[in-house]
Amino acid sequence: MDQGASPREQFLESQEVLSTIEWIDVLQGHASATQAMALFNMHMSILLEALKSIKAKKFSRFLKDTVLALARPVKALRRIREYVEADPTSEIAQQAQKDDTLFQSFEENILTKVSALVKTVVGQWDGHQMFQLKLSPDQENELNNQHYLLIYLILLVLDQWVASQEIEASVTYFEHVHPKYRRFSPKGPNQPSPAKKDNSGTLRHLQCLMDLCTLCHLSIEDLLVWKPTPVFSTGIDDNDDSYDEEALIEDNYPLSETGITTLVSGMIYTLIDSTKLSSSFTLPLALAQDWVFTAAGGLASGFLTSDTSQYAMADKALSVLLYAIDRVPLNQFKMEVLDFCSTDSSTDRMGLFQIFQVMVTFSSTSESPSHRFFAFQALDRLIQGCEDDVKLYLLDHLVAPSCPFESMRAAAINLVKGTVERAFQELDRVRQENTAKVQSGKTPSSAATQVTSPFTSPLLLKTFKESIWSFEAKAFQHSVLKDEGAWTQKYDTFMHALNFYLFLLMRDNEDENLTEVWSTSSIQEIHKAFLDPLSERLEELKDEYIERLSRAEEEESRVAGLMDEDEEENEFTRPPTHKIKSKNGVVNFDIDMDSDEDDDDNDELEGTGARPKDTVLELNQSMMRVELMDEVLERIRELTKDRL
């Protein structure tokens, strides 16, 4: 490097050297990686120092090259990490694992250079704090260009280094909002919690980048609604033929939506647990409204995926959705804005109904039980954030036979039940207020005495009767084995439907009959379409289970007798079986409903079409489920017998 060269010449020379490094190739060998990192450190330091002395009307063209010089190794390090995750046994992965300490040190060095760049550029703004997230070759947009390029770099690092790392964002938020919620090991509450991955390094990177956002005076409101601005080239700069105006357009430097979602997740994390992540870049109070759902929720829902390789990013997206949905006022969304959430659809990333569909899929298919639970709770809260007609529309989609997720359909019946209960509670509250007014000599409002919710009106049965209280006989018109499998799959749906019907009969006063659930025609229709066929199916299963249980017990007794003959040799003692009598036969209820013992015989028969070998334990479990359902049916029959 010529010591007498001008800052501009030093910058261009170092920038040219840095642009020639093929990072993916050099990072695959220890010697070449060490040499390239040393070269990077030297020339990046020269470049940053030269940048301080460069005075140009279009300073952003030099800043652009600096940003690109930093972006290349950032992307390369992420790619190397992906190689390791995809195939840990490959030669590249094994070499990368050996150099992991070297790579971590290099990451810290790059982050230091990014911080130095931001501080250098911000220092030249002379206290200017108001910017537009806009990239344009126009001279009057120069300061905005500089601001934009810095944000582009920060979001790129968030995308490449933080988004893919676990920080347990959603569970941290949910436990903060719901202190009574506690996580337990799948093996039981007394078992030690699984070892957690150390995320201190990730949180440190996240904090540093959030602080840089504060330094850049980034507006989170502008960031959440950012969309590329079309910019048309005006030709080549007459004063500098080397200047490429077309390079400074937003299409070439799009702000990473992954980085934006990660940043918002970090801001939420800071609000609820500043001991682990502390930053001055937090969500302003002005955003604690339904607007957050429109902008942040719509953006984050695009990353809500059940793909296990994207688990960490889905966790961050879920935390943003949980936060956003919690800030939607109750009964907020109207039917006319179902597709875009707000009157200004240009600011929407994803519409209300699209977010709803994404959350339904995620809460049904995610392999993480906690994520499924959080998403389902958020789904319930989202539905309650809609007006009654929208609630009716969304819930009807969930409980309809066309819903592809049977588990979601079963759980959604409980959502309908909860919504109905809240509607009745509101009606009770209004009536109590009216009673108090009458007692105090005041005139109650006539509007307050009217039933305005469809969930306390005949519309409830008209909407859900066919979807919830109908027996799908087609599911059982197969072989005996498939018949039982269909029953197992549909059991929860039927049980929730029965409980909801029983609840409605008990909650809606027979004399008022607001929902017309007590009308003779409704009771007879539901009995004919649902209760009677279900009762017949239960009787068939009882007879079948009792017969199979008898055979299974005989078989186990025979095997036990053979083992008793060899008791001295095998030292085997068969434990006693504790049984109780039921009205349907001998049923053992002293069983472990959560038994996860492997059945090798069943595994061997899987896919052959043959019936798996019956066990007393499994048959008793099946029989108990039938008994529980029959008890609910008996209560319904007792309540409705006078209307049949």
VENLIN-V429230 format. One record per residue. N is the residue number from 1. RES is the residue in one letter. PHI is phi in radians with two decimals (none if undefined). OMEGA is omega in radians with two decimals (999 if undefined). BURIAL is + if it has 9 or more other ideal C-beta (glycine too) atoms within 8 Angstrom, else -. Layout:
BEGIN
N RES PHI OMEGA BURIAL
N RES PHI OMEGA BURIAL
END
This chain:
BEGIN
1 M none 3.12 -
2 D -1.23 -3.10 -
3 Q -1.13 -3.12 -
4 G -1.55 -3.12 -
5 A -1.21 3.10 -
6 S -1.26 3.10 -
7 P -0.96 3.14 +
8 R -1.14 3.13 -
9 E -1.17 3.09 +
10 Q -1.08 -3.14 +
11 F -1.07 -3.08 +
12 L -1.12 3.14 -
13 E -1.17 3.13 +
14 S -1.17 3.13 +
15 Q -1.10 3.12 +
16 E -1.17 3.11 -
17 V -1.10 -3.11 +
18 L -1.13 -3.11 +
19 S -1.26 -3.12 +
20 T -1.53 -3.10 -
21 I -1.34 3.06 +
22 E -1.54 -2.94 -
23 W -1.10 -3.12 +
24 I -1.06 -3.12 +
25 D -1.25 -3.02 -
26 V -1.23 -3.11 +
27 L -1.32 -3.14 +
28 Q -1.51 3.09 +
29 G -2.23 -3.05 -
30 H -1.09 -3.08 +
31 A -1.16 -3.13 -
32 S -1.17 3.12 +
33 A -1.14 3.14 +
34 T -1.08 3.14 +
35 Q -1.15 -3.12 +
36 A -1.17 3.13 +
37 M -1.15 3.11 +
38 A -1.14 3.11 -
39 L -1.13 3.12 +
40 F -1.08 -3.11 +
41 N -1.03 -3.10 +
42 M -1.16 -3.04 -
43 H -1.30 3.08 +
44 M -1.21 3.08 +
45 S -1.13 3.10 +
46 I -1.11 -3.09 +
47 L -1.11 -3.13 +
48 L -1.16 3.14 +
49 E -1.20 3.12 +
50 A -1.16 -3.11 +
51 L -1.06 -3.14 +
52 K -1.12 -3.04 -
53 S -1.76 -3.12 -
54 I -1.39 3.09 +
55 K -2.03 -3.12 -
56 A -2.56 3.11 -
57 K -1.08 3.12 -
58 K -1.92 3.13 +
59 F -1.06 -3.06 +
60 S -1.11 3.11 +
61 R -1.19 3.06 +
62 F -1.28 3.11 +
63 L -1.11 3.12 +
64 K -1.02 3.14 +
65 D -1.14 3.11 +
66 T -1.16 3.12 +
67 V -1.07 3.14 +
68 L -1.14 3.12 +
69 A -1.12 3.09 +
70 L -1.41 -3.07 +
71 A -1.19 -3.06 +
72 R -1.08 3.12 +
73 P -1.19 3.08 +
74 V -1.05 3.13 +
75 K -1.18 -3.11 +
76 A -1.15 3.12 +
77 L -1.10 3.09 +
78 R -1.13 3.13 +
79 R -1.11 3.10 +
80 I -1.10 3.09 +
81 R -1.06 3.13 +
82 E -1.14 3.07 -
83 Y -1.03 -3.13 +
84 V -1.14 -3.12 +
85 E -1.17 -3.08 -
86 A -1.26 -3.11 -
87 D -2.60 -3.08 -
88 P -1.10 -3.09 -
89 T -1.60 -3.12 -
90 S -1.20 -3.12 +
91 E -1.11 3.13 -
92 I -1.10 -3.11 +
93 A -1.14 -3.13 +
94 Q -1.14 3.10 +
95 Q -1.18 3.13 +
96 A -1.13 3.13 +
97 Q -1.16 3.09 +
98 K -1.15 -3.09 -
99 D -1.66 -3.05 +
100 D -1.02 3.12 -
101 T -1.09 3.10 -
102 L -1.09 -3.14 +
103 F -1.16 3.12 +
104 Q -1.08 3.10 +
105 S -1.12 3.12 -
106 F -1.17 3.09 +
107 E -1.03 3.14 +
108 E -1.08 3.13 -
109 N -1.15 3.12 +
110 I -1.09 -3.13 +
111 L -1.10 3.07 +
112 T -1.14 3.12 -
113 K -1.17 3.10 +
114 V -1.07 3.12 +
115 S -1.07 -3.14 +
116 A -1.11 3.13 +
117 L -1.11 -3.13 +
118 V -1.04 -3.12 +
119 K -1.14 3.12 +
120 T -1.12 -3.09 +
121 V -1.21 -3.13 +
122 V -1.06 3.13 +
123 G -1.12 -3.14 -
124 Q -1.64 -3.09 -
125 W -1.51 3.09 +
126 D 0.95 3.07 -
127 G 1.43 3.12 -
128 H -1.15 -3.03 -
129 Q -2.23 -3.09 -
130 M -1.78 -3.09 -
131 F -2.36 2.97 +
132 Q -1.91 3.08 -
133 L -1.38 -3.03 +
134 K -2.48 3.11 +
135 L -2.04 -3.05 +
136 S -2.71 3.11 +
137 P -1.32 -3.13 +
138 D -1.17 -3.10 -
139 Q -1.07 -3.11 -
140 E -1.19 3.14 -
141 N -1.73 -3.00 +
142 E -1.00 -3.12 +
143 L -1.13 3.08 +
144 N -1.11 3.09 +
145 N -1.06 -3.14 +
146 Q -1.09 3.11 +
147 H -1.06 -3.11 +
148 Y -1.08 -3.10 +
149 L -1.12 3.09 +
150 L -1.16 3.12 +
151 I -1.14 3.08 +
152 Y -0.99 -3.12 +
153 L -1.16 -3.14 +
154 I -1.07 -3.14 +
155 L -1.17 3.09 +
156 L -1.10 3.12 +
157 V -1.13 3.07 +
158 L -1.04 3.13 +
159 D -1.07 -2.99 +
160 Q -1.40 -2.98 +
161 W -1.93 -3.04 +
162 V -1.88 -3.03 +
163 A -0.99 -3.06 +
164 S -1.50 -3.10 +
165 Q -1.80 -3.10 +
166 E -1.37 3.04 +
167 I -2.30 3.13 +
168 E 0.94 -3.07 +
169 A -1.20 -3.04 +
170 S -1.22 -3.13 +
171 V -1.22 3.09 +
172 T -1.09 3.12 +
173 Y -1.18 -3.05 +
174 F -1.13 3.12 +
175 E -1.18 3.10 +
176 H -1.22 -3.11 +
177 V -1.35 -3.12 -
178 H -2.13 -3.05 -
179 P -1.04 -3.11 -
180 K -1.31 3.13 -
181 Y -1.25 3.11 -
182 R -2.33 3.09 -
183 R -1.57 3.08 -
184 F -2.17 3.04 -
185 S -1.15 3.08 +
186 P -1.01 -3.12 -
187 K -1.47 3.12 -
188 G 2.33 -3.07 -
189 P -1.17 -3.11 -
190 N -1.56 -3.14 -
191 Q -1.46 3.11 -
192 P -1.13 3.12 -
193 S -1.17 3.12 -
194 P -1.08 -3.12 -
195 A -1.08 -3.14 -
196 K -1.62 3.08 -
197 K -1.27 3.14 -
198 D -1.20 -3.12 -
199 N -1.95 -3.10 +
200 S -1.09 3.12 -
201 G -1.13 3.12 -
202 T -1.11 3.13 +
203 L -1.14 3.11 +
204 R -1.16 3.08 -
205 H -1.08 -3.13 +
206 L -1.08 3.13 +
207 Q -1.11 3.14 +
208 C -1.06 -3.10 +
209 L -1.23 3.07 +
210 M -1.15 3.10 +
211 D -1.13 3.08 +
212 L -1.16 3.06 +
213 C -1.10 3.08 +
214 T -1.09 -3.12 +
215 L -1.10 -3.13 +
216 C -1.45 -3.10 +
217 H 1.02 3.14 +
218 L -1.25 3.05 +
219 S -1.65 -3.12 -
220 I -1.16 3.08 +
221 E -1.07 3.13 +
222 D -1.15 -3.10 +
223 L -1.16 -3.07 +
224 L -1.20 -3.13 +
225 V -1.89 -3.09 -
226 W -1.14 2.98 -
227 K -2.47 -3.11 -
228 P -0.98 3.10 -
229 T -1.68 3.12 -
230 P -1.07 3.12 -
231 V -2.23 -3.13 +
232 F -1.84 -3.11 -
233 S -1.14 3.11 -
234 T -1.86 3.13 -
235 G 1.90 -3.07 -
236 I -1.50 3.12 -
237 D -1.10 -3.10 -
238 D -1.12 -3.08 -
239 N -1.56 -3.07 -
240 D -2.74 -3.10 -
241 D -1.16 -3.10 -
242 S -1.40 -3.07 -
243 Y -1.45 -3.12 +
244 D -1.77 -3.10 -
245 E -1.12 -3.06 +
246 E -1.16 3.13 -
247 A -1.22 -3.11 -
248 L -1.64 3.01 +
249 I -2.28 -3.00 +
250 E -1.17 3.10 +
251 D -1.09 3.12 -
252 N -1.42 -3.11 -
253 Y -2.33 -3.11 +
254 P -1.21 3.09 -
255 L -1.27 -3.05 +
256 S -1.20 3.08 +
257 E -1.21 3.02 +
258 T -1.08 3.12 +
259 G -1.14 3.14 +
260 I -1.12 3.14 +
261 T -1.10 3.11 +
262 T -1.11 3.13 +
263 L -1.11 3.14 +
264 V -1.11 3.09 +
265 S -1.06 3.09 +
266 G -1.14 3.11 +
267 M -1.12 3.10 +
268 I -1.18 3.11 +
269 Y -1.01 3.14 +
270 T -1.10 -3.13 +
271 L -1.12 -3.01 -
272 I -1.83 -3.14 -
273 D -2.62 -3.10 +
274 S -1.28 3.10 -
275 T -1.25 3.14 -
276 K -1.69 -3.11 -
277 L -2.51 -3.10 +
278 S -2.08 3.13 -
279 S -2.70 3.09 +
280 S -1.37 -3.13 -
281 F -1.56 -3.12 +
282 T -2.16 -3.14 -
283 L -1.17 3.11 +
284 P -1.20 -3.11 -
285 L -1.07 -3.13 -
286 A -1.09 -3.12 -
287 L -1.57 -3.08 +
288 A -1.40 -3.13 -
289 Q -2.37 -3.10 -
290 D -1.12 3.11 +
291 W -1.05 3.12 -
292 V -1.06 3.13 +
293 F -1.12 -3.13 +
294 T -1.04 -3.04 +
295 A -1.61 -3.06 +
296 A -1.21 -3.14 +
297 G -1.11 3.12 +
298 G -1.11 3.11 +
299 L -1.25 -3.04 +
300 A -1.16 -3.08 +
301 S -1.07 3.09 +
302 G -1.18 -3.13 +
303 F -1.88 -3.13 +
304 L -1.50 -3.07 +
305 T -2.24 3.11 -
306 S -1.56 3.10 +
307 D -1.10 -3.07 -
308 T -1.09 3.13 -
309 S -1.22 3.13 -
310 Q -1.89 -3.05 +
311 Y -0.99 -3.06 +
312 A -1.09 -3.13 +
313 M -1.26 3.09 +
314 A -1.09 3.11 +
315 D -1.10 3.11 +
316 K -1.17 3.12 +
317 A -1.09 3.13 +
318 L -1.12 3.12 +
319 S -1.11 3.11 +
320 V -1.16 3.13 +
321 L -1.14 3.11 +
322 L -1.03 3.14 +
323 Y -1.12 -3.08 +
324 A -1.15 -3.10 +
325 I -1.17 3.12 +
326 D -1.09 -3.11 -
327 R -1.77 3.03 +
328 V -1.46 3.10 +
329 P -1.04 3.10 -
330 L -1.11 3.10 -
331 N 0.98 -3.04 -
332 Q -1.58 -2.94 +
333 F -1.42 -3.14 +
334 K -1.73 -3.11 -
335 M -1.06 -3.07 -
336 E -1.22 3.11 -
337 V -2.00 -3.09 +
338 L -1.05 -3.05 +
339 D -1.51 -3.07 -
340 F -2.50 2.96 +
341 C 1.22 -3.07 +
342 S -2.52 3.14 +
343 T -1.23 3.12 -
344 D -1.80 -3.04 -
345 S -1.18 -3.13 +
346 S -1.17 -3.12 -
347 T -1.61 -3.05 -
348 D -1.48 3.00 +
349 R -1.52 -3.14 -
350 M -2.63 -3.07 +
351 G -1.36 -3.10 +
352 L -0.99 -3.09 +
353 F -1.18 3.08 +
354 Q -1.14 3.10 +
355 I -1.06 3.10 +
356 F -0.99 -3.12 +
357 Q -1.13 3.12 -
358 V -1.09 -3.12 +
359 M -1.20 3.08 +
360 V -1.07 -3.14 +
361 T -1.10 -3.10 +
362 F -1.15 -3.11 +
363 S -1.24 3.11 +
364 S -1.73 -2.97 +
365 T -2.07 -3.12 -
366 S -1.07 3.13 +
367 E -1.39 3.13 -
368 S -1.61 3.14 -
369 P -1.02 -3.13 -
370 S -1.16 3.11 +
371 H -1.13 3.10 +
372 R -1.06 -3.13 +
373 F -1.13 -3.14 -
374 F -1.06 -3.10 +
375 A -1.13 3.14 +
376 F -1.18 3.08 +
377 Q -1.09 3.11 +
378 A -1.17 3.11 +
379 L -1.10 3.09 +
380 D -1.07 -3.14 +
381 R -1.14 3.11 +
382 L -1.12 3.13 +
383 I -1.09 3.13 +
384 Q -1.23 3.08 +
385 G -1.44 -3.12 +
386 C -1.86 3.01 +
387 E -1.20 -2.97 +
388 D -1.03 -3.12 +
389 D -1.19 3.08 -
390 V -1.27 3.05 +
391 K -0.97 -3.13 +
392 L -1.03 -3.12 +
393 Y -1.12 -3.10 +
394 L -1.20 -3.14 +
395 L -1.14 3.11 +
396 D -1.09 3.08 +
397 H -1.14 -3.07 -
398 L -1.29 -3.05 +
399 V -1.62 -3.11 +
400 A -1.14 3.10 +
401 P -1.01 3.14 -
402 S -1.33 3.10 -
403 C -1.06 -3.04 +
404 P -1.29 -3.08 -
405 F -2.02 -3.08 +
406 E -1.10 3.12 +
407 S -1.12 3.10 -
408 M -1.18 3.13 +
409 R -1.06 3.12 +
410 A -1.12 -3.12 +
411 A -1.16 -3.11 +
412 A -1.16 3.08 +
413 I -1.07 3.06 +
414 N -1.18 3.07 +
415 L -1.13 3.08 +
416 V -1.08 3.14 +
417 K -1.03 3.13 +
418 G -1.12 3.12 +
419 T -1.16 3.09 +
420 V -1.10 3.13 +
421 E -1.07 3.11 +
422 R -1.12 3.12 +
423 A -1.16 3.11 +
424 F -1.19 3.11 +
425 Q -1.11 3.09 -
426 E -1.13 3.10 +
427 L -1.11 3.10 +
428 D -1.08 -3.13 -
429 R -1.11 3.14 -
430 V -1.09 -3.13 +
431 R -1.17 3.10 +
432 Q -1.13 3.09 -
433 E -1.11 3.12 +
434 N -1.11 3.12 +
435 T -1.07 3.13 -
436 A -1.13 3.12 -
437 K -1.17 3.13 +
438 V -1.10 -3.13 +
439 Q -1.14 3.14 -
440 S -1.60 3.10 -
441 G 1.52 3.13 -
442 K -1.59 3.13 -
443 T -1.59 3.14 -
444 P -1.23 3.12 +
445 S -1.24 3.13 -
446 S -1.15 3.14 -
447 A -1.17 -3.08 -
448 A -1.24 -3.12 +
449 T -1.59 -3.09 +
450 Q -1.49 3.08 -
451 V -1.48 -3.06 -
452 T -1.87 -3.09 -
453 S -1.56 3.07 +
454 P -1.14 -3.13 +
455 F -1.43 3.00 +
456 T -2.19 -3.10 +
457 S -2.46 3.11 +
458 P -1.04 3.13 -
459 L -1.08 3.13 -
460 L -1.04 -3.14 +
461 L -1.21 3.13 +
462 K -1.06 -3.11 -
463 T -1.41 -2.94 +
464 F -1.90 -3.04 +
465 K -1.05 -3.10 +
466 E -1.27 -3.09 -
467 S -1.32 -3.02 +
468 I -1.74 -3.01 +
469 W -1.86 3.03 +
470 S -2.46 -3.09 +
471 F -1.62 -3.07 -
472 E -1.50 -3.05 -
473 A -1.12 -3.10 -
474 K -1.03 -3.12 -
475 A -1.15 -3.04 -
476 F -1.99 3.13 +
477 Q -1.55 -3.13 -
478 H -2.43 3.08 -
479 S -1.15 -3.11 -
480 V -1.04 -3.11 -
481 L -1.14 3.14 +
482 K -1.14 3.09 -
483 D -1.03 -3.14 +
484 E -1.20 3.10 -
485 G -1.12 3.10 -
486 A -1.13 3.11 +
487 W -1.09 3.13 +
488 T -1.06 -3.12 -
489 Q -1.17 -3.06 -
490 K -1.60 -2.99 +
491 Y -0.98 -3.09 +
492 D -1.08 3.11 +
493 T -1.09 3.13 +
494 F -1.11 -3.10 +
495 M -1.15 3.10 +
496 H -1.13 3.12 +
497 A -1.13 3.10 +
498 L -1.11 -3.13 +
499 N -1.11 3.11 +
500 F -1.14 3.13 +
501 Y -1.14 3.10 +
502 L -1.10 3.10 +
503 F -1.03 -3.09 +
504 L -1.16 3.10 +
505 L -1.09 -3.11 +
506 M -1.47 -3.06 -
507 R -1.48 -3.13 -
508 D -1.53 -3.10 +
509 N -0.99 -3.09 -
510 E -1.07 -3.14 -
511 D -1.27 3.12 -
512 E -1.37 3.10 -
513 N 0.88 -3.07 +
514 L -1.06 -3.09 +
515 T -1.59 -3.07 +
516 E 1.12 3.08 +
517 V -1.20 -3.13 +
518 W -1.60 3.13 +
519 S -1.16 -3.08 -
520 T -1.03 -3.12 -
521 S -1.11 3.14 -
522 S -1.14 -3.14 +
523 I -1.09 -3.13 +
524 Q -1.16 3.12 +
525 E -1.11 -3.12 +
526 I -1.18 3.06 +
527 H -1.08 -3.09 +
528 K -1.21 -3.05 -
529 A -1.48 -2.99 +
530 F -2.35 -2.99 +
531 L -1.20 -3.11 +
532 D -1.15 3.09 -
533 P -1.07 3.13 +
534 L -1.17 3.11 +
535 S -1.09 3.11 +
536 E -1.07 3.14 -
537 R -1.13 3.11 +
538 L -1.10 3.14 +
539 E -1.10 3.09 -
540 E -1.06 -3.12 -
541 L -1.17 3.12 +
542 K -1.04 -3.13 +
543 D -1.06 -3.12 -
544 E -1.16 -3.12 -
545 Y -1.16 3.13 +
546 I -1.10 3.12 +
547 E -1.13 -3.13 -
548 R -1.20 3.11 +
549 L -1.12 3.12 +
550 S -1.09 3.13 -
551 R -1.15 -3.12 +
552 A -1.14 3.12 +
553 E -1.19 3.08 +
554 E -1.08 -3.14 -
555 E -1.15 3.12 -
556 E -1.16 3.09 +
557 S -1.16 3.11 -
558 R -1.11 3.12 -
559 V -1.11 3.13 -
560 A -1.14 3.12 +
561 G -1.13 3.09 -
562 L -1.13 3.13 -
563 M -1.22 3.13 +
564 D -1.09 3.13 -
565 E -1.14 -3.14 -
566 D -1.86 -3.03 +
567 E -1.06 -3.10 +
568 E -1.15 -3.11 -
569 E -1.32 -3.06 -
570 N -1.61 -3.09 -
571 E 0.91 -3.10 -
572 F -1.88 3.06 -
573 T -2.18 -3.11 -
574 R -1.42 -3.14 -
575 P -1.20 3.13 -
576 P -1.23 3.08 -
577 T -1.80 -3.12 -
578 H -1.68 -3.06 -
579 K -2.25 3.00 -
580 I -2.30 -3.13 -
581 K -1.52 2.98 -
582 S -2.22 -3.08 -
583 K -1.22 -3.09 -
584 N -1.84 -3.13 +
585 G 2.32 -3.12 -
586 V -1.45 -3.13 -
587 V -2.25 3.12 +
588 N -1.59 3.11 +
589 F -1.72 3.14 -
590 D -1.55 -3.03 -
591 I -2.33 3.12 +
592 D -1.65 -3.09 -
593 M -1.23 -3.09 -
594 D -1.87 -3.10 -
595 S -1.08 -3.13 -
596 D -2.16 3.14 -
597 E -1.18 -3.13 -
598 D -1.34 3.07 -
599 D -2.06 -3.06 +
600 D -1.11 -3.13 -
601 D -1.11 3.13 -
602 N -1.16 3.12 +
603 D -1.08 -3.11 -
604 E -1.19 -3.10 -
605 L -1.49 -3.07 +
606 E -1.07 3.11 -
607 G 1.52 -3.12 -
608 T -1.61 -3.10 -
609 G 1.57 3.12 -
610 A -1.46 3.13 -
611 R -1.25 3.04 -
612 P -1.07 -3.14 +
613 K -1.13 3.13 -
614 D -1.26 2.99 +
615 T -2.17 3.13 +
616 V -1.05 -3.13 +
617 L -1.05 -3.09 +
618 E -1.16 -3.14 -
619 L -1.20 3.07 +
620 N -1.14 3.07 +
621 Q -1.08 -3.14 +
622 S -1.10 -3.13 +
623 M -1.15 3.14 +
624 M -1.14 3.11 +
625 R -1.09 3.10 +
626 V -1.12 3.13 +
627 E -1.07 -3.13 +
628 L -1.08 3.13 +
629 M -1.17 -3.13 +
630 D -1.13 3.11 +
631 E -1.10 3.11 -
632 V -1.14 3.11 +
633 L -1.05 3.13 +
634 E -1.08 3.14 -
635 R -1.16 3.11 +
636 I -1.15 3.12 +
637 R -1.05 -3.12 +
638 E -1.13 -3.12 -
639 L -1.25 -2.98 +
640 T -1.84 -3.02 +
641 K -1.05 -3.11 -
642 D -1.35 -3.11 -
643 R -1.79 -3.09 -
644 L -1.61 999 -
END
